[in-house]
Amino acid sequence: MRCRRGRREISFIVAALLMGGSMVAQAQSIRDEALQADIVQADKESKQEDQKVVATEAERLIELLRQRALAKARAEEQKAKAAKARPKIWKIDLAAINGFENNVNLDSFRKGDYSLEEDFTFTLSPNITDTLSYSLSYFLRNTHYAEQKDNDTFNNGAGVTFRWKPTKKIRWDVVSYEYELNQYPKNESSTFKDNRITTKLKHTINQNLYHEISYAASLRYYTKRKMRQDPTGTRVPHPETLREDQRHTLSYTLGGTPHWKFLEGVNWKIKQDFYTHWSNESYQDYYDADDYKIKPSISKKWNNKISTNLAASYERKNYDSRNVDVVRRAQYDDIYEYSGNVYYTLTKEITLAYTLKYKYLDSKDPGSEYSNLTNQIATYVSF
């Protein structure tokens, strides 16, 4: 009995041990699964943290780029304001003009020809004080004709202007001096030097109206053309005396912009010239005259690209002396001019233009009458 009981207890112990081992294994398996789940969860949370870090870095990068863009925009704005506050003191203008005139010599023979003109201008305009300034300029102009070579010209000159602006509404070009050498390579007797002194006062009445008055005196010296004897032979000049011409011009201009909204972009101007010219060559008495000229013009800016200009002028020449025949005198000539321009702004620096001009002289001397029609295509460059 005791042996059997002992065997049963041993079996029970063995069974308990076996059952305990199974539970331990099961517990170990549960622990491993929990550990694996913790690892997966930790890896997931780590990835989420990494994604948050990446998102934060991206946001920081975007913010940095935005701040840099804003800083650049502010710098450009400040630069533009500074440039506006300090206007550029120099300017260069270039032009190439192709044209055709049906009466190059402005006479009754009406010989037409093609022409090419090239222009260069440099201007320097610094300020001395807030109200005083001056400008220096140099220009060069070269004109070629296809057949009428005697009309080819090579011009160059320089000028200086002293300007005073005591108020916002008054500007006075106290004195301007211009020197020009106008050369005719194929017709040297026509080459001359021109000296001009001008003073001009402009008054802005209001934002829509201004007027200005100016006076100019010019003296022209011919480099090779000698004085000729007058037709009557009463005055015989020295054989080495060069011809000189003088002109005095008084001008008045009234202009402005209409205040009506439907005429926005329109500018108008009416200019009047009174001038007299004189020559030391008695032969030129035939051309000495007192002149009056009036020229109204109107311009319109249609948009940022296209603008137009229309102008007309009438000039009366009252001659001091001009004998046409023994019966009558040619006391005056009437000159009419009409012009139209269309401008197209290609870029900020480049402008294209087309010009149509017509000029007609009506005289009491039929042999002096003429007309001339000019077509021109131009390219202007400024910087």
C-alpha positions as CSV (number, residue, x, y, z in Angstrom):
1,M,0.0,0.0,0.0
2,R,2.7,2.3,0.9
3,C,4.6,1.5,-2.3
4,R,1.5,2.2,-4.4
5,R,0.9,5.5,-2.6
6,G,4.5,6.5,-3.1
7,R,4.3,5.8,-6.8
8,R,1.1,7.9,-7.1
9,E,2.8,10.9,-5.3
10,I,5.8,10.6,-7.6
11,S,3.4,10.5,-10.7
12,F,1.6,13.5,-9.3
13,I,4.8,15.5,-8.8
14,V,6.0,14.5,-12.3
15,A,2.7,15.6,-13.7
16,A,2.8,18.8,-11.8
17,L,6.3,19.5,-13.0
18,L,5.2,18.7,-16.5
19,M,2.3,21.1,-16.2
20,G,4.5,23.8,-14.7
21,G,7.0,23.5,-17.6
22,S,4.2,24.0,-20.1
23,M,2.9,27.0,-18.3
24,V,6.4,28.4,-18.1
25,A,6.8,27.9,-21.8
26,Q,3.5,29.5,-22.4
27,A,4.4,32.4,-20.2
28,Q,7.7,32.7,-22.1
29,S,5.9,32.8,-25.4
30,I,3.5,35.5,-24.1
31,R,6.4,37.5,-22.9
32,D,8.2,37.1,-26.2
33,E,5.1,38.2,-28.1
34,A,4.7,41.2,-25.8
35,L,8.3,42.1,-26.3
36,Q,7.9,41.9,-30.0
37,A,4.8,44.1,-29.9
38,D,6.8,46.6,-27.8
39,I,9.6,46.6,-30.4
40,V,7.1,47.1,-33.2
41,Q,5.4,49.9,-31.3
42,A,8.7,51.5,-30.5
43,D,9.8,51.3,-34.1
44,K,6.4,52.8,-35.2
45,E,6.8,55.6,-32.7
46,S,10.4,56.1,-33.8
47,K,9.3,56.4,-37.4
48,Q,6.5,58.8,-36.4
49,E,9.1,60.9,-34.5
50,D,11.4,60.8,-37.5
51,Q,8.5,61.9,-39.7
52,K,7.7,64.7,-37.3
53,V,11.4,65.8,-37.4
54,V,11.4,65.7,-41.2
55,A,8.2,67.7,-41.3
56,T,9.6,70.2,-38.9
57,E,12.8,70.5,-40.8
58,A,10.8,71.0,-44.1
59,E,8.7,73.7,-42.4
60,R,11.9,75.4,-41.1
61,L,13.4,75.3,-44.6
62,I,10.3,76.7,-46.2
63,E,10.2,79.5,-43.6
64,L,13.9,80.2,-44.2
65,L,13.3,80.4,-48.0
66,R,10.3,82.7,-47.4
67,Q,12.3,85.0,-45.1
68,R,15.0,85.1,-47.7
69,A,12.5,86.0,-50.5
70,L,11.0,88.7,-48.3
71,A,14.4,90.1,-47.5
72,K,15.3,90.1,-51.2
73,A,12.1,91.8,-52.1
74,R,12.6,94.5,-49.4
75,A,16.2,95.0,-50.6
76,E,15.0,95.4,-54.2
77,E,12.3,97.8,-53.1
78,Q,14.7,99.9,-51.1
79,K,17.1,99.9,-54.0
80,A,14.3,101.1,-56.3
81,K,13.4,103.8,-53.8
82,A,17.0,104.8,-53.5
83,A,17.3,104.9,-57.3
84,K,14.2,107.0,-57.5
85,A,15.4,109.3,-54.8
86,R,18.8,109.6,-56.6
87,P,17.9,109.9,-60.3
88,K,20.5,108.7,-62.8
89,I,22.7,111.6,-63.8
90,W,23.7,110.3,-67.2
91,K,21.9,109.1,-70.3
92,I,22.8,107.7,-73.7
93,D,20.5,107.9,-76.7
94,L,21.0,106.1,-80.0
95,A,18.9,106.3,-83.1
96,A,18.9,104.8,-86.6
97,I,16.5,106.5,-89.1
98,N,15.7,105.3,-92.6
99,G,13.7,107.5,-94.9
100,F,12.7,108.6,-98.3
101,E,12.1,112.3,-99.4
102,N,10.6,113.1,-102.7
103,N,12.3,116.6,-102.8
104,V,15.6,116.5,-101.0
105,N,16.8,119.9,-102.2
106,L,13.5,121.6,-101.5
107,D,13.2,123.1,-105.0
108,S,11.0,122.9,-108.1
109,F,13.2,120.1,-109.6
110,R,11.7,117.6,-107.1
111,K,14.6,115.1,-106.9
112,G,13.8,112.3,-104.4
113,D,16.2,110.1,-102.6
114,Y,16.7,107.6,-99.8
115,S,18.5,108.5,-96.6
116,L,20.0,106.9,-93.5
117,E,20.6,108.9,-90.3
118,E,22.6,107.7,-87.3
119,D,22.4,109.6,-84.0
120,F,24.4,109.4,-80.8
121,T,23.8,111.7,-77.7
122,F,25.4,111.6,-74.3
123,T,24.0,113.7,-71.5
124,L,25.4,114.3,-68.0
125,S,23.0,116.1,-65.5
126,P,24.3,116.3,-61.9
127,N,22.8,118.5,-59.2
128,I,24.9,121.2,-57.5
129,T,22.3,121.9,-54.8
130,D,18.6,121.1,-54.3
131,T,17.8,124.1,-56.6
132,L,20.8,124.4,-58.8
133,S,22.0,121.9,-61.5
134,Y,23.8,121.8,-64.8
135,S,24.0,119.5,-67.8
136,L,26.7,118.6,-70.2
137,S,25.9,117.1,-73.6
138,Y,27.6,115.8,-76.7
139,F,25.9,114.7,-79.9
140,L,26.9,113.1,-83.2
141,R,24.8,112.8,-86.3
142,N,25.7,111.2,-89.6
143,T,23.3,111.4,-92.6
144,H,23.9,109.6,-95.9
145,Y,21.9,109.9,-99.1
146,A,21.9,107.2,-101.8
147,E,22.3,109.6,-104.8
148,Q,22.2,113.3,-103.6
149,K,25.7,113.1,-102.0
150,D,26.0,116.9,-101.8
151,N,23.4,116.7,-98.9
152,D,25.5,114.2,-96.9
153,T,26.2,115.7,-93.5
154,F,28.4,114.9,-90.5
155,N,27.4,116.9,-87.4
156,N,28.8,116.9,-84.0
157,G,28.6,119.3,-81.1
158,A,28.6,119.9,-77.4
159,G,26.5,122.0,-75.0
160,V,26.3,123.1,-71.4
161,T,23.2,124.4,-69.5
162,F,22.9,125.9,-66.0
163,R,19.5,125.5,-64.5
164,W,17.9,127.1,-61.4
165,K,14.6,125.7,-59.9
166,P,13.7,128.1,-57.0
167,T,10.2,126.5,-56.6
168,K,8.4,123.4,-57.7
169,K,6.5,125.5,-60.3
170,I,9.4,127.6,-61.8
171,R,12.4,126.3,-63.7
172,W,14.8,128.7,-65.4
173,D,17.5,127.5,-67.8
174,V,19.6,130.6,-66.9
175,V,22.0,130.1,-69.8
176,S,22.6,127.4,-72.4
177,Y,25.5,127.4,-74.8
178,E,25.7,125.0,-77.8
179,Y,28.5,124.6,-80.3
180,E,28.0,122.6,-83.5
181,L,30.2,121.7,-86.4
182,N,28.1,120.8,-89.5
183,Q,30.2,119.3,-92.2
184,Y,29.3,118.6,-95.8
185,P,32.0,116.1,-97.0
186,K,30.9,116.4,-100.7
187,N,30.1,120.1,-100.6
188,E,32.7,121.8,-98.4
189,S,31.5,125.3,-99.1
190,S,28.4,124.6,-97.1
191,T,30.3,123.5,-94.0
192,F,29.7,125.8,-91.0
193,K,30.2,126.3,-87.3
194,D,27.2,127.4,-85.3
195,N,27.3,129.0,-81.8
196,R,24.0,129.4,-79.9
197,I,23.2,131.0,-76.6
198,T,19.7,130.4,-75.1
199,T,17.8,131.3,-72.0
200,K,14.4,129.7,-71.1
201,L,11.9,130.2,-68.3
202,K,9.2,127.6,-67.6
203,H,6.2,128.2,-65.2
204,T,3.9,125.4,-64.2
205,I,0.5,127.1,-63.6
206,N,-1.2,123.9,-62.2
207,Q,-1.1,120.2,-62.8
208,N,-2.8,120.6,-66.1
209,L,-1.2,123.7,-67.6
210,Y,2.2,125.3,-68.1
211,H,3.9,127.9,-70.3
212,E,7.4,128.9,-71.1
213,I,9.3,131.7,-72.9
214,S,12.8,131.6,-74.4
215,Y,15.3,133.7,-76.3
216,A,18.1,132.3,-78.5
217,A,20.8,134.1,-80.5
218,S,22.9,132.1,-82.9
219,L,26.0,133.1,-85.0
220,R,27.0,130.9,-87.9
221,Y,30.5,130.9,-89.4
222,Y,31.1,129.3,-92.8
223,T,34.5,127.7,-92.9
224,K,35.2,128.1,-96.6
225,R,32.4,130.1,-98.2
226,K,33.5,133.6,-99.0
227,M,31.3,136.7,-99.1
228,R,29.9,137.4,-102.5
229,Q,29.4,140.8,-104.1
230,D,25.8,142.0,-104.1
231,P,24.0,141.9,-107.5
232,T,24.2,145.7,-107.9
233,G,27.9,145.8,-107.4
234,T,27.6,148.7,-105.0
235,R,29.4,146.8,-102.2
236,V,32.5,144.8,-102.9
237,P,33.7,142.6,-99.9
238,H,37.3,141.7,-99.1
239,P,38.1,138.5,-101.0
240,E,39.1,136.6,-97.9
241,T,36.1,137.6,-95.8
242,L,34.0,134.5,-94.8
243,R,30.3,134.6,-94.7
244,E,28.5,134.9,-91.4
245,D,24.8,134.6,-90.6
246,Q,22.9,135.6,-87.5
247,R,19.5,134.6,-86.1
248,H,17.6,135.9,-83.1
249,T,14.6,133.9,-81.9
250,L,11.9,134.6,-79.3
251,S,9.6,131.6,-78.5
252,Y,6.5,131.2,-76.4
253,T,4.9,127.8,-75.6
254,L,1.6,127.0,-73.9
255,G,0.8,123.4,-73.1
256,G,-0.7,120.9,-70.7
257,T,-3.0,118.0,-70.2
258,P,-6.8,118.1,-70.3
259,H,-8.4,117.5,-66.9
260,W,-11.3,115.5,-68.4
261,K,-11.0,111.8,-67.6
262,F,-12.0,110.7,-71.1
263,L,-8.9,112.5,-72.4
264,E,-6.5,110.8,-70.0
265,G,-3.1,110.3,-71.5
266,V,-3.5,113.3,-73.9
267,N,-0.9,116.1,-74.0
268,W,-1.2,119.3,-76.1
269,K,1.2,122.2,-76.9
270,I,1.1,125.4,-79.0
271,K,4.5,126.9,-79.8
272,Q,5.0,130.3,-81.4
273,D,8.4,131.5,-82.8
274,F,9.3,135.0,-83.8
275,Y,12.7,135.3,-85.4
276,T,14.8,137.4,-87.7
277,H,18.0,136.4,-89.6
278,W,20.7,138.5,-91.2
279,S,23.8,137.8,-93.2
280,N,27.0,139.9,-93.8
281,E,26.8,138.8,-97.4
282,S,24.9,141.4,-99.4
283,Y,23.9,138.8,-101.9
284,Q,21.9,137.2,-99.1
285,D,19.7,140.3,-98.7
286,Y,17.3,138.4,-101.0
287,Y,16.7,136.0,-98.1
288,D,16.8,138.3,-95.1
289,A,13.4,138.2,-93.5
290,D,11.3,138.5,-90.3
291,D,9.5,135.3,-89.5
292,Y,6.5,134.2,-87.5
293,K,5.7,130.5,-86.9
294,I,3.0,128.8,-84.9
295,K,3.0,125.0,-84.3
296,P,0.2,123.2,-82.4
297,S,0.7,119.6,-81.5
298,I,-1.1,116.9,-79.6
299,S,0.1,113.5,-78.4
300,K,-1.7,110.5,-76.9
301,K,-0.5,107.5,-74.9
302,W,-2.9,104.7,-75.7
303,N,-1.3,102.1,-73.5
304,N,2.1,101.0,-72.2
305,K,3.2,100.1,-75.7
306,I,1.7,102.6,-78.2
307,S,1.6,106.4,-78.4
308,T,1.0,108.8,-81.2
309,N,1.7,112.5,-82.1
310,L,0.1,114.9,-84.6
311,A,1.5,118.3,-85.4
312,A,0.9,121.1,-87.9
313,S,2.7,124.4,-88.4
314,Y,2.3,127.6,-90.3
315,E,5.2,130.0,-91.0
316,R,5.1,133.5,-92.6
317,K,8.4,134.9,-94.0
318,N,8.3,138.7,-94.4
319,Y,11.3,139.6,-96.6
320,D,13.2,142.8,-96.0
321,S,13.8,143.2,-99.7
322,R,13.1,140.9,-102.7
323,N,12.6,142.1,-106.2
324,V,10.9,139.5,-108.4
325,D,10.5,141.8,-111.4
326,V,10.0,145.5,-112.2
327,V,6.3,145.2,-111.5
328,R,5.8,143.4,-108.2
329,R,7.7,142.4,-105.1
330,A,7.7,138.9,-103.5
331,Q,7.0,140.3,-100.0
332,Y,6.4,137.0,-98.2
333,D,6.3,133.2,-98.3
334,D,3.9,130.9,-96.5
335,I,5.2,127.6,-95.3
336,Y,2.9,124.8,-94.2
337,E,4.0,121.6,-92.5
338,Y,2.1,118.5,-91.2
339,S,3.5,115.5,-89.4
340,G,2.3,112.3,-87.7
341,N,4.2,109.9,-85.6
342,V,3.4,106.4,-84.2
343,Y,5.7,105.0,-81.4
344,Y,5.8,101.4,-80.3
345,T,7.7,100.6,-77.1
346,L,9.4,97.3,-77.7
347,T,11.2,97.2,-74.3
348,K,12.1,99.7,-71.6
349,E,15.2,100.7,-73.7
350,I,14.0,100.3,-77.3
351,T,11.3,102.2,-79.2
352,L,10.2,101.8,-82.8
353,A,8.7,104.7,-84.7
354,Y,7.1,105.7,-88.0
355,T,7.0,109.3,-89.2
356,L,5.1,110.9,-92.1
357,K,5.9,114.6,-92.9
358,Y,4.6,117.0,-95.6
359,K,6.0,120.4,-96.2
360,Y,4.7,123.0,-98.7
361,L,6.0,126.5,-99.6
362,D,3.6,129.0,-101.2
363,S,5.4,132.0,-102.6
364,K,4.7,135.1,-104.7
365,D,7.7,134.0,-106.6
366,P,6.4,130.9,-108.5
367,G,10.0,129.7,-109.0
368,S,10.5,129.4,-105.3
369,E,7.5,127.2,-104.6
370,Y,8.1,123.5,-103.6
371,S,6.7,120.6,-101.7
372,N,8.3,117.7,-100.0
373,L,6.9,114.4,-98.6
374,T,9.0,112.4,-96.1
375,N,8.5,108.8,-94.9
376,Q,10.8,107.6,-92.0
377,I,11.2,104.4,-90.0
378,A,13.3,104.8,-86.8
379,T,14.7,102.7,-84.0
380,Y,15.5,104.6,-80.7
381,V,17.6,103.1,-77.9
382,S,18.0,104.8,-74.5
383,F,19.9,103.7,-71.5
